[in-house]
Amino acid sequence: MFETLKKLRYGARVYLSRKGGGEETVDVHGRAVTMMHGGDGPPFVYLHSTLGESNRWFPFYQSWAKHFTVYVPTHPGFHKSGGFDQIDTIEDMAFHYVELFDLLGLDEVILGGVSLGGWIAAEFACRWPERVKKLWISGAPGLWLDDDPLPDLFRHLTNPDKLREMIFADPNHYLAKVMFAPDAPDEQKLDAYQSMTVIGRLMWERPYSPKLPARLHRVKCPTLLLWGEQDRLVPPSYGDAYRQYLPHAEMKRIKDCGHLGMFEKETEFVSEVTRFCQS
């Protein structure tokens, strides 16, 4: 299987981008991890959000695959990825990813993510700054602001209308209705509850890392903080807080956009990330 990945990395990137992304399952010290990949260019790793947008090759992945070799791994416990029993903290997630990158031979990557994925990316970059060429995070928790506490997502799991209001600037956006539909298929609901089980384990008692602010100075690479102006789940004030600890970072806000910019404002979101990563 690892030989297959080596062939994908060095000989089949263009083919994969044309086919819309390949998928592999790799063993990371006993953890079966599913991963999509495609494109050609510098390695670009996308860490997905709580939504778990790693089970299909979305158009925004294909857009990035025109410029980069895009890797989209699935976090332990999400979808078909195993190893949930070995993951208790965000720090565990960071160590999981350094082991995955070691397996793939990725010594230096462009690293980014949305929401939970952005938090993991920040934690990774603090610990292994030499392995991150550029860092971008969007709508990421990880910090805590007493003046602007994060809402309790778990209170509203059974209220699709409230979830749409928290996550989308326009709760009537067609994707908001598809993702949080009261009559969603049972498979979609079970997948969502599985994801929330992982999040509950990581964030139930404390949805932030007390030590992260003091560690962010270790991030030396260029950093983009990309936030939706109407993000009600992780407000833009959290992007501003990251900016205080990352003085070399740039902060960009997307108008009329909520928590999931890659869906709600796909063109602008993809353009900003691409511009930053190619600069």
C-alpha positions as a Markdown table, in Angstrom:
| # | Residue | x | y | z |
|---|---|---|---|---|
| 1 | Met | 0.0 | 0.0 | 0.0 |
| 2 | Phe | 2.8 | 2.4 | 0.8 |
| 3 | Glu | 4.4 | 1.6 | -2.6 |
| 4 | Thr | 1.0 | 2.6 | -4.1 |
| 5 | Leu | 1.2 | 6.0 | -2.3 |
| 6 | Lys | 4.8 | 6.5 | -3.5 |
| 7 | Lys | 3.6 | 5.9 | -7.1 |
| 8 | Leu | 0.8 | 8.4 | -6.6 |
| 9 | Arg | 3.1 | 11.0 | -5.2 |
| 10 | Tyr | 5.7 | 10.7 | -8.0 |
| 11 | Gly | 3.8 | 9.5 | -11.0 |
| 12 | Ala | 0.1 | 9.9 | -11.0 |
| 13 | Arg | -0.8 | 13.3 | -9.7 |
| 14 | Val | -2.2 | 14.7 | -13.0 |
| 15 | Tyr | -4.1 | 11.5 | -13.6 |
| 16 | Leu | -5.7 | 11.7 | -10.1 |
| 17 | Ser | -6.7 | 15.4 | -10.6 |
| 18 | Arg | -8.5 | 14.5 | -13.8 |
| 19 | Lys | -10.3 | 11.6 | -12.2 |
| 20 | Gly | -11.4 | 13.8 | -9.3 |
| 21 | Gly | -9.2 | 12.6 | -6.5 |
| 22 | Gly | -7.9 | 9.1 | -5.6 |
| 23 | Glu | -8.5 | 7.5 | -2.2 |
| 24 | Glu | -6.2 | 5.3 | -0.2 |
| 25 | Thr | -6.4 | 3.7 | 3.3 |
| 26 | Val | -3.0 | 3.7 | 5.0 |
| 27 | Asp | -1.9 | 2.2 | 8.3 |
| 28 | Val | -0.5 | 4.7 | 10.8 |
| 29 | His | 0.8 | 2.6 | 13.7 |
| 30 | Gly | -2.3 | 0.6 | 13.8 |
| 31 | Arg | -4.7 | 3.4 | 12.9 |
| 32 | Ala | -6.4 | 2.8 | 9.5 |
| 33 | Val | -6.6 | 6.3 | 7.9 |
| 34 | Thr | -8.6 | 7.0 | 4.7 |
| 35 | Met | -7.2 | 9.8 | 2.6 |
| 36 | Met | -8.0 | 11.4 | -0.7 |
| 37 | His | -5.4 | 12.9 | -2.9 |
| 38 | Gly | -4.9 | 14.5 | -6.3 |
| 39 | Gly | -3.3 | 17.2 | -8.4 |
| 40 | Asp | 0.3 | 18.3 | -9.1 |
| 41 | Gly | 2.6 | 20.7 | -7.4 |
| 42 | Pro | 3.9 | 21.4 | -3.8 |
| 43 | Pro | 2.3 | 19.2 | -1.1 |
| 44 | Phe | -0.9 | 20.9 | 0.3 |
| 45 | Val | -2.6 | 19.2 | 3.3 |
| 46 | Tyr | -6.2 | 20.1 | 4.1 |
| 47 | Leu | -7.5 | 19.2 | 7.6 |
| 48 | His | -11.3 | 19.0 | 7.6 |
| 49 | Ser | -13.8 | 20.6 | 10.0 |
| 50 | Thr | -16.2 | 19.0 | 12.4 |
| 51 | Leu | -18.5 | 18.6 | 9.4 |
| 52 | Gly | -16.2 | 15.9 | 8.1 |
| 53 | Glu | -15.9 | 17.1 | 4.5 |
| 54 | Ser | -13.4 | 14.4 | 3.7 |
| 55 | Asn | -15.7 | 11.8 | 2.3 |
| 56 | Arg | -15.9 | 13.2 | -1.3 |
| 57 | Trp | -13.7 | 15.2 | -3.7 |
| 58 | Phe | -15.4 | 18.6 | -3.5 |
| 59 | Pro | -14.9 | 21.3 | -6.2 |
| 60 | Phe | -12.7 | 23.4 | -3.9 |
| 61 | Tyr | -10.3 | 20.4 | -3.7 |
| 62 | Gln | -10.2 | 20.2 | -7.4 |
| 63 | Ser | -9.5 | 23.9 | -7.7 |
| 64 | Trp | -6.5 | 23.6 | -5.4 |
| 65 | Ala | -5.4 | 20.5 | -7.2 |
| 66 | Lys | -4.6 | 22.7 | -10.3 |
| 67 | His | -1.8 | 24.2 | -8.3 |
| 68 | Phe | -0.8 | 21.7 | -5.6 |
| 69 | Thr | -0.7 | 18.0 | -4.7 |
| 70 | Val | -3.7 | 18.0 | -2.4 |
| 71 | Tyr | -4.0 | 15.6 | 0.5 |
| 72 | Val | -7.2 | 15.3 | 2.4 |
| 73 | Pro | -6.9 | 12.8 | 5.3 |
| 74 | Thr | -9.8 | 11.9 | 7.5 |
| 75 | His | -9.3 | 12.5 | 11.2 |
| 76 | Pro | -9.4 | 9.4 | 13.5 |
| 77 | Gly | -12.9 | 8.6 | 14.4 |
| 78 | Phe | -14.5 | 10.3 | 11.4 |
| 79 | His | -16.1 | 8.3 | 8.6 |
| 80 | Lys | -14.0 | 5.2 | 8.0 |
| 81 | Ser | -10.8 | 6.3 | 9.8 |
| 82 | Gly | -9.9 | 4.3 | 12.8 |
| 83 | Gly | -7.8 | 5.0 | 15.9 |
| 84 | Phe | -10.4 | 6.9 | 17.8 |
| 85 | Asp | -9.5 | 4.9 | 20.9 |
| 86 | Gln | -6.0 | 6.4 | 20.8 |
| 87 | Ile | -7.1 | 10.0 | 20.5 |
| 88 | Asp | -8.1 | 12.0 | 23.7 |
| 89 | Thr | -6.8 | 15.5 | 23.0 |
| 90 | Ile | -5.9 | 17.9 | 20.2 |
| 91 | Glu | -2.3 | 17.2 | 21.0 |
| 92 | Asp | -2.9 | 13.5 | 20.2 |
| 93 | Met | -4.3 | 14.7 | 16.8 |
| 94 | Ala | -1.1 | 16.7 | 16.1 |
| 95 | Phe | 1.1 | 13.7 | 16.9 |
| 96 | His | -1.2 | 11.5 | 14.7 |
| 97 | Tyr | -0.5 | 13.9 | 11.8 |
| 98 | Val | 3.3 | 14.0 | 12.2 |
| 99 | Glu | 3.2 | 10.2 | 12.0 |
| 100 | Leu | 1.1 | 10.3 | 8.9 |
| 101 | Phe | 3.4 | 12.9 | 7.2 |
| 102 | Asp | 6.4 | 10.7 | 8.1 |
| 103 | Leu | 4.7 | 7.7 | 6.5 |
| 104 | Leu | 4.0 | 9.7 | 3.3 |
| 105 | Gly | 7.5 | 11.2 | 3.2 |
| 106 | Leu | 6.1 | 14.8 | 3.5 |
| 107 | Asp | 9.0 | 16.7 | 5.1 |
| 108 | Glu | 7.5 | 20.1 | 4.5 |
| 109 | Val | 3.9 | 21.0 | 3.6 |
| 110 | Ile | 1.5 | 23.8 | 3.1 |
| 111 | Leu | -0.9 | 23.1 | 5.9 |
| 112 | Gly | -4.4 | 24.5 | 6.5 |
| 113 | Gly | -7.8 | 23.7 | 7.8 |
| 114 | Val | -11.2 | 24.9 | 8.8 |
| 115 | Ser | -12.7 | 24.9 | 12.3 |
| 116 | Leu | -11.4 | 21.8 | 14.1 |
| 117 | Gly | -8.9 | 21.2 | 11.3 |
| 118 | Gly | -7.5 | 24.8 | 11.7 |
| 119 | Trp | -7.0 | 24.2 | 15.4 |
| 120 | Ile | -5.1 | 21.0 | 14.7 |
| 121 | Ala | -3.0 | 22.8 | 12.0 |
| 122 | Ala | -2.1 | 25.5 | 14.5 |
| 123 | Glu | -1.1 | 22.9 | 17.2 |
| 124 | Phe | 1.0 | 21.0 | 14.6 |
| 125 | Ala | 2.8 | 24.2 | 13.4 |
| 126 | Cys | 3.7 | 25.0 | 17.0 |
| 127 | Arg | 5.4 | 21.7 | 17.5 |
| 128 | Trp | 7.0 | 21.1 | 14.2 |
| 129 | Pro | 7.5 | 24.6 | 12.6 |
| 130 | Glu | 10.2 | 23.4 | 10.3 |
| 131 | Arg | 7.7 | 21.1 | 8.6 |
| 132 | Val | 5.2 | 23.8 | 7.7 |
| 133 | Lys | 6.1 | 26.0 | 4.7 |
| 134 | Lys | 2.9 | 28.0 | 4.9 |
| 135 | Leu | 0.0 | 27.9 | 7.4 |
| 136 | Trp | -3.6 | 29.0 | 6.9 |
| 137 | Ile | -6.5 | 28.5 | 9.3 |
| 138 | Ser | -10.2 | 29.4 | 9.0 |
| 139 | Gly | -12.8 | 29.6 | 11.7 |
| 140 | Ala | -10.5 | 27.8 | 14.2 |
| 141 | Pro | -11.2 | 27.5 | 17.9 |
| 142 | Gly | -8.3 | 26.7 | 20.2 |
| 143 | Leu | -8.2 | 30.0 | 22.0 |
| 144 | Trp | -10.6 | 31.4 | 24.5 |
| 145 | Leu | -12.0 | 34.9 | 24.9 |
| 146 | Asp | -13.8 | 35.8 | 28.1 |
| 147 | Asp | -15.5 | 38.7 | 26.3 |
| 148 | Asp | -16.7 | 36.6 | 23.4 |
| 149 | Pro | -17.2 | 33.0 | 24.6 |
| 150 | Leu | -17.9 | 30.3 | 22.1 |
| 151 | Pro | -21.5 | 29.1 | 21.9 |
| 152 | Asp | -22.4 | 25.6 | 23.1 |
| 153 | Leu | -22.7 | 23.6 | 19.9 |
| 154 | Phe | -23.8 | 20.5 | 21.7 |
| 155 | Arg | -27.0 | 22.2 | 23.0 |
| 156 | His | -28.3 | 22.6 | 19.5 |
| 157 | Leu | -27.5 | 19.2 | 17.9 |
| 158 | Thr | -31.2 | 18.3 | 17.5 |
| 159 | Asn | -32.2 | 21.8 | 16.3 |
| 160 | Pro | -31.3 | 22.1 | 12.5 |
| 161 | Asp | -32.7 | 25.6 | 12.3 |
| 162 | Lys | -30.4 | 26.8 | 15.1 |
| 163 | Leu | -27.4 | 25.0 | 13.6 |
| 164 | Arg | -28.0 | 26.7 | 10.2 |
| 165 | Glu | -28.1 | 30.1 | 12.0 |
| 166 | Met | -24.9 | 29.4 | 13.8 |
| 167 | Ile | -22.9 | 28.1 | 10.9 |
| 168 | Phe | -24.2 | 30.0 | 7.8 |
| 169 | Ala | -24.5 | 33.7 | 7.3 |
| 170 | Asp | -27.6 | 32.9 | 5.2 |
| 171 | Pro | -29.5 | 30.1 | 7.0 |
| 172 | Asn | -31.6 | 29.7 | 3.9 |
| 173 | His | -28.6 | 29.0 | 1.7 |
| 174 | Tyr | -29.4 | 25.8 | -0.2 |
| 175 | Leu | -26.3 | 24.1 | 1.2 |
| 176 | Ala | -27.4 | 25.0 | 4.8 |
| 177 | Lys | -30.8 | 23.3 | 4.1 |
| 178 | Val | -29.1 | 20.2 | 2.6 |
| 179 | Met | -26.5 | 19.8 | 5.4 |
| 180 | Phe | -28.9 | 20.4 | 8.3 |
| 181 | Ala | -32.2 | 19.1 | 7.0 |
| 182 | Pro | -34.7 | 17.7 | 9.6 |
| 183 | Asp | -35.5 | 14.9 | 7.2 |
| 184 | Ala | -31.9 | 14.0 | 6.4 |
| 185 | Pro | -31.2 | 10.4 | 5.5 |
| 186 | Asp | -30.5 | 8.1 | 8.5 |
| 187 | Glu | -26.9 | 7.5 | 7.1 |
| 188 | Gln | -26.2 | 11.2 | 7.1 |
| 189 | Lys | -27.6 | 11.6 | 10.7 |
| 190 | Leu | -25.5 | 8.7 | 11.9 |
| 191 | Asp | -22.4 | 10.1 | 10.3 |
| 192 | Ala | -23.1 | 13.5 | 12.0 |
| 193 | Tyr | -23.5 | 11.8 | 15.4 |
| 194 | Gln | -20.3 | 9.9 | 14.9 |
| 195 | Ser | -18.5 | 13.1 | 14.2 |
| 196 | Met | -19.9 | 14.8 | 17.3 |
| 197 | Thr | -18.8 | 11.9 | 19.4 |
| 198 | Val | -15.2 | 12.7 | 18.4 |
| 199 | Ile | -15.8 | 16.4 | 19.1 |
| 200 | Gly | -17.3 | 15.6 | 22.4 |
| 201 | Arg | -14.3 | 13.6 | 23.4 |
| 202 | Leu | -11.9 | 16.4 | 22.4 |
| 203 | Met | -13.9 | 19.5 | 23.4 |
| 204 | Trp | -16.7 | 18.7 | 25.9 |
| 205 | Glu | -14.9 | 20.0 | 29.0 |
| 206 | Arg | -12.7 | 22.6 | 27.4 |
| 207 | Pro | -13.1 | 23.8 | 23.8 |
| 208 | Tyr | -9.6 | 25.4 | 23.8 |
| 209 | Ser | -6.0 | 24.8 | 24.7 |
| 210 | Pro | -4.7 | 26.9 | 27.6 |
| 211 | Lys | -1.1 | 26.5 | 26.4 |
| 212 | Leu | -1.6 | 27.4 | 22.8 |
| 213 | Pro | -1.2 | 31.2 | 23.1 |
| 214 | Ala | 2.2 | 30.8 | 24.7 |
| 215 | Arg | 3.3 | 28.4 | 21.9 |
| 216 | Leu | 2.1 | 30.3 | 18.9 |
| 217 | His | 5.4 | 32.3 | 18.8 |
| 218 | Arg | 7.0 | 29.1 | 17.6 |
| 219 | Val | 5.2 | 29.4 | 14.2 |
| 220 | Lys | 7.7 | 31.0 | 11.9 |
| 221 | Cys | 6.1 | 30.5 | 8.5 |
| 222 | Pro | 3.8 | 33.0 | 6.7 |
| 223 | Thr | 0.3 | 32.5 | 8.1 |
| 224 | Leu | -3.2 | 33.4 | 6.8 |
| 225 | Leu | -6.1 | 33.8 | 9.1 |
| 226 | Leu | -9.3 | 33.6 | 7.0 |
| 227 | Trp | -12.6 | 34.2 | 8.7 |
| 228 | Gly | -16.2 | 34.8 | 7.6 |
| 229 | Glu | -17.5 | 38.1 | 8.9 |
| 230 | Gln | -20.8 | 36.4 | 10.0 |
| 231 | Asp | -19.2 | 33.4 | 11.6 |
| 232 | Arg | -21.4 | 32.9 | 14.7 |
| 233 | Leu | -19.8 | 29.6 | 15.8 |
| 234 | Val | -16.2 | 30.9 | 16.0 |
| 235 | Pro | -16.5 | 34.6 | 15.6 |
| 236 | Pro | -13.9 | 36.8 | 13.8 |
| 237 | Ser | -12.7 | 38.0 | 17.2 |
| 238 | Tyr | -10.9 | 34.6 | 17.5 |
| 239 | Gly | -9.1 | 35.3 | 14.2 |
| 240 | Asp | -8.1 | 38.7 | 15.7 |
| 241 | Ala | -6.8 | 36.9 | 18.8 |
| 242 | Tyr | -4.7 | 34.5 | 16.8 |
| 243 | Arg | -3.3 | 37.6 | 15.0 |
| 244 | Gln | -2.1 | 39.0 | 18.4 |
| 245 | Tyr | 0.0 | 35.9 | 19.0 |
| 246 | Leu | 1.1 | 35.6 | 15.3 |
| 247 | Pro | 2.4 | 39.1 | 14.5 |
| 248 | His | 3.6 | 38.0 | 11.1 |
| 249 | Ala | 0.1 | 36.7 | 10.1 |
| 250 | Glu | -2.4 | 38.4 | 7.8 |
| 251 | Met | -6.1 | 38.5 | 8.7 |
| 252 | Lys | -8.7 | 38.4 | 5.9 |
| 253 | Arg | -12.4 | 38.5 | 6.4 |
| 254 | Ile | -15.0 | 37.4 | 3.8 |
| 255 | Lys | -18.2 | 39.4 | 3.7 |
| 256 | Asp | -21.6 | 37.7 | 4.0 |
| 257 | Cys | -19.9 | 34.5 | 5.0 |
| 258 | Gly | -20.3 | 32.2 | 8.0 |
| 259 | His | -18.3 | 29.4 | 9.5 |
| 260 | Leu | -17.9 | 27.3 | 6.3 |
| 261 | Gly | -16.5 | 29.7 | 3.8 |
| 262 | Met | -15.4 | 26.8 | 1.4 |
| 263 | Phe | -19.1 | 26.1 | 0.8 |
| 264 | Glu | -20.9 | 29.4 | 1.4 |
| 265 | Lys | -18.3 | 31.6 | -0.5 |
| 266 | Glu | -16.4 | 29.0 | -2.3 |
| 267 | Thr | -14.9 | 31.2 | -5.1 |
| 268 | Glu | -13.5 | 33.9 | -2.8 |
| 269 | Phe | -12.4 | 31.4 | -0.2 |
| 270 | Val | -10.4 | 29.2 | -2.7 |
| 271 | Ser | -9.0 | 32.4 | -4.3 |
| 272 | Glu | -7.7 | 33.8 | -1.0 |
| 273 | Val | -6.1 | 30.5 | 0.0 |
| 274 | Thr | -4.5 | 30.0 | -3.4 |
| 275 | Arg | -3.2 | 33.5 | -3.6 |
| 276 | Phe | -1.6 | 33.2 | -0.2 |
| 277 | Cys | -0.1 | 29.8 | -0.8 |
| 278 | Gln | 1.4 | 30.8 | -4.1 |
| 279 | Ser | 2.8 | 34.2 | -3.0 |
